[in-house]
Structures are given as structure tokens and as C-alpha cells.
Amino acid sequence: MSDYLVKALAYDGQVRAYAIRSTDTIREAQRRHETWRTASAALGRAMTAGVMMGAMLKGEEKLTIKIEGGGPIGNILVDSNAKGEVRGYVSNPQVDFESNEFGKLDVRRAVGTDGTLTVVKDIGLRDFFSGQVPLVSGELGEDFTYYFVTSEQVPSSVGVGVLVNPDDTILASGGFIFQLMPGTEDETITKIEERLKTIPPISKLIDKGLTPEQILEELFGKENVKILESMPIHFKCNCSKERFGNAIISLGSEEIREMIETDGMAEAHCHFCNEKYHYSKEELEEFERQAK
């Protein structure tokens, strides 16, 4: 099964919902960044939430999520867009701890709780929306929930889970976001609250191999869910050798000449996908000519 996301309505349009299988996407991130188990869980949760938030956008809109919790993994940065494309990284990928008191990966300890979650939406025409909230948990699902309720003032619930194998590879990853529409009936809210008390944690649903559609059926009951559409999601970085080359040209001929005389070459590194691009002396000399 390839990764995909579904958009749905529940309870006759009173609830907007998203659910996702992100296993292969997070596997690609783990492979590229060589993250250890706890760092993988933190990055995977953030990317899973981020790609669902991207699916709420339209056209060429995109967003950036930055999580600064003060923990040992440093910052988490995630980019996503309305096309199901996502990329992300953590400052310190080689972080892992013993399981917490619940027998789960200690994401809270890795992320930290002394900091903020920031979302910047690029909605085109140089128009940006920025929202920031303090971290309330460090587990990230609760933090994204708090972001929606506080910054966007939309009653929401976010569940994200990543299961990691002992060898650091990703076993499974997925999640959901649902939001109450204006005018949601109290009876509907009560039904959802009661159902949330009885269903297993999102990590358990993922471990059982439930599809995104089945996750929403667990949340609301099959008879209450209407799937609107599905879309593929995947890890994608927009970096390239040409883009980094243009960035080198923008430094100016004097700085490029210094690179040539000091090292005789240059290397550019993309933090998001961990790709490295090498530039020979001849390529730098061409950049120098273009920069004049």
C-alpha cells in the first residue's frame, strides 16, 4: 500500500476530517537523515501532521512548521504543500532514549517542552499567515491540537503515531486530524468524546494496519463518515544543483574567487533532504563570470 491521505466529512458535515498513511514517507526521511528511534518518532509525527495541514491548503499554497522545544534533538522543521508533498529534518538526528513510563518512545524528552510551535503559511502574493503557540506537551499531537484551538480558533483533535523497529527503520506511521465546524451540535460533540474514550491510541490503529478510511471509521463509526477524496503523499525536496548554483552566484564574484583560491571547489548541503552537491573549480569559475 502506498502512502495516501483522505479528506472526509462526518456527522452530516458537522466535522471535517483527515487521515493518513505516511509510512513510506517517514521511511524516506529516516533513511536520508539516519535518525535514531526517538528522533524518528518526533520527526515522523511532525511531518505526518504537517502533510495533513498542507492538504488543507489550495493551489500553490504551502506552509512551514518549526518546533523549538529546547530538547536534545534541537529544532524540527517541516515544509508541506497542498499537493501532498512534504520534507523535514531535525537538528540532531542521532538522539534516542530508553522508553518512558508507558513503554513508549520518549518523544517529550527528545523534543522538550520549553519552547514554541510556529506555523507560517505562504498563501501567495507575498501574503503570509503566522501563528505561534507554546508547547504544552512535547508529544506533538497535543501540541498541534493546542495550535489549532488557540491560534486558528478551530476546535480540533490531532493524533499522530510512528512505530519504529529496533534497527531504527520505520515500521508504520499515520495519523488523523478532525475539526468541528461552526454550529456543531452538542449531541455530536458528546458522541465523539465518548468514542474517543474507547478507541485505541492512534499508534495501535496504525500497528493493526488500518487504512486512513478505517481510522476515520474507528473515530466516528462507519455510518457517520463520508469520504470526499484521497490524494497520494510523499517525501519531496525542491532543492537541486542548479538552485544551489544560483545561490552561489548571488554571493558575488569576490566571494566566489575566494572559494576558488581557498578550496578550489565548493559543496552545498540541503538540510531538508541531506543531499550534497559538489562544484568543481571550473564550475565556480563559470559562476564567477556570471556574477560579474
Sequence and secondary structure as in RCSB ss.txt:
>XXXX:A:sequence
MSDYLVKALAYDGQVRAYAIRSTDTIREAQRRHETWRTASAALGRAMTAGVMMGAMLKGEEKLTIKIEGGGPIGN
ILVDSNAKGEVRGYVSNPQVDFESNEFGKLDVRRAVGTDGTLTVVKDIGLRDFFSGQVPLVSGELGEDFTYYFVT
SEQVPSSVGVGVLVNPDDTILASGGFIFQLMPGTEDETITKIEERLKTIPPISKLIDKGLTPEQILEELFGKENV
KILESMPIHFKCNCSKERFGNAIISLGSEEIREMIETDGMAEAHCHFCNEKYHYSKEELEEFERQAK
>XXXX:A:secstr
   EEEEEEETTTTEEEEEEE HHHHHHHHHHHT  HHHHHHHHHHHHHHHHHHTTS TT EEEEEEE  STT E
EEEEEETTSEEEEEES         TTSS  HHHHH SSSEEEEEEE STT EEEEEEE S SSSHHHHHHHHHH
TS   EEEEEEEEE TTS EEEEEEEEEEE TT  HHHHHHHHHHHHHS  HHHHHHTT  HHHHHHHHH GGGE
EEEEEEE EE     HHHHHHHHHTT HHHHHHHHHHTSSEEEE TTT  EEEE HHHHHHHHHHH 
